[in-house]
Amino acid sequence: MYKLLNYMARPIEYTPRHTELAIEYLDSCKDSYTERDKLKVKLPSIEWLARHLQKNGLHIARSTIYEWRDNKEYQEFSDILENILSEQAERLINSSISWEYNSNIAKLLMGKHWYSDKQEIDQNIKAEVNNMSTTSTEELLKLANG
C-alpha cells in the first residue's frame, strides 16, 4: 500500500539529480522474458518516471514533470522526457506489429501520441430533385434505362 504524502506546501526545486535519475530510469526500461518465456514489459512512461523519482527520494508529482517538460529552463530534462515518449511510441508500434504487445492496448496507449483509429469521411452530395409527377411513363422508362 502506498503512503500518501502532502507536498503541496513546498515547491519542488529542480536539481541535476532529477536528470540523472531520469536517464537511469530510461536506461532501465527494457523488456525481458521470464523463465517460462513470458514477456515482461517495462514500457517507459512519464507516470513511471515520477514513481522512480519518488522511490529515490525526490518526491515530485507527475503534473510537475509535465510542467518542466514545457519549461526551457530545464531543457536537458525536457529532452529526456521527449526521449521517453519517443521510445514508448516506437516500442508500441514495433512490438504490436510483431504481436509481442497486445495491439488493442498499444492502440489505446498510442492515443497519448496523437495517433487515432478514426476515419474522417467527406460526404459532399449534390442532388437535384425534379418533380416527376407530370412526366409520362415513356419518359420515365427512358430515364431508368439510361
Secondary structure as GFF3:
##gff-version 3
##sequence-region A 1 146
A	DSSP	alpha_helix	16	28	.	.	.	ID=ss1
A	DSSP	beta_strand	32	33	.	.	.	ID=ss2
A	DSSP	beta_strand	39	40	.	.	.	ID=ss3
A	DSSP	alpha_helix	46	55	.	.	.	ID=ss4
A	DSSP	alpha_helix	62	69	.	.	.	ID=ss5
A	DSSP	three_ten_helix	72	74	.	.	.	ID=ss6
A	DSSP	alpha_helix	75	97	.	.	.	ID=ss7
A	DSSP	alpha_helix	103	110	.	.	.	ID=ss8
A	DSSP	three_ten_helix	111	113	.	.	.	ID=ss9
A	DSSP	alpha_helix	137	145	.	.	.	ID=ss10
###
